């Protein structure tokens, strides 16, 4: 579950999602990403560092330039894993139980009542 949350946190950031969309089209250097997003180099580098740490993005030094690319294999694997999660949620919703169970509620209510009497 933690892996799912981490992946969704990465995608939930608008800037990182924009970078992922750009890198899904082609490799880019920091300057191109800065130019496309209208952001400073430190801000772009911060987001790229998070994406690299997650394994979604790779870098490749070409002379004095560093180009970033989306790791297609890792990204595809993560998407497939999360598609399974969403498929499971969709399945659960389609086969959702409509009855309610009160066992836990009644037990907790009884425990609270017992604690109050003890005081």
N, C-alpha and C positions, 0 to 999 in steps of 0.2 A: 504494500500500500504506500510505503514511503517513496518508492521509486515513481509511482504514479503521481504523487503530490509534487515531487521535485520537477518532473517533466511538465506538469501543468503550470507550475509557478514560472518556469522559464517561458512558456508560451503565453502566459498571462500578461507579460510585460510588452507594451505596445512597441517599444523600440526594438527589443529582441525579436519580436514577431516580424517586424519590418525587415530586419537584417536577414532573418531566415528566408523570408520571401525573396529578397534580392539575391541571396546566395543560392537559392534553388534554381535561379536562371543562369548564373555564371559565377566564376571566381572573381573576387574583388579585392582591391587593396584598401587600406584604411582611408586613404584620401578620397577614393570614390564613394565609400560609405558615408564619410563625413559630408561630402558634397551633396549626396542624395538626401541625407537626413537633415542637413543644415545644423550639424552638431559639432562640438569641439572634439579634438583628437582624444583627450583624456576620457570624455564621456563615451565615445565609440569604443575605445580600448577597454573600458570597464565592462561593457556589454559583451564584447568579443571574448574577454577573459572568462566570463561566466559561461558563455556558450562552449568555449574550448574545454573548460573544466568538466562540463556535462558530457563531453564526448561528441556533441552534435556538430562541432565545427573543427576543422583542421587548418593549420597554417603551413605555408610553403614559401621558403625564402628564395627569391629569384633576384640575384645580384643584391642591390641595396633595397629592394622592395620586398614586402611580405604580402602574399596573397592569401586570402581566406576562402575556404570552400566548405560547403555543407557535406558532412560525411553521410553519403547516400545510404550506405548499409546500416549504420547506427540509427539514422533517422527513420528509415523504413521499418526496422525492427521495433523501434519504440512506437511508431504509429500502429503497427500490427498488434502489438501488445495492448495498446489503448483501445483499438477497435474492438478487441475481445471484451474489454471492460464495458464499453458502451453497448455492445451486443448483449452482454449479460444483463445490463440495466434495462435494455429494451425488452428482453425476454421476461424479466421480473415484472415489469409494468404490464405486459400483456397477460401474464398469469397471476396477477396480484390477488392475494386473498382479500376478501371483503369483510370477513368477520374480525371482531376485535377480541383480544384476550385481556382479562383484568387481573390475572393471577399475581403478577409482579406488583401492580398498583395496590392491590388489597394487602399483600404481604408487607409492603413498605408502610402503608397506612397503619397497619396493626403494630408494626415495630415502633413507629412514632408514638402511637397511643400508649404503648407499654412504657416507653421512656418517660413520657409526661407523667404517668401515674407513679413511677418510681421516684420522681423528684418530690 
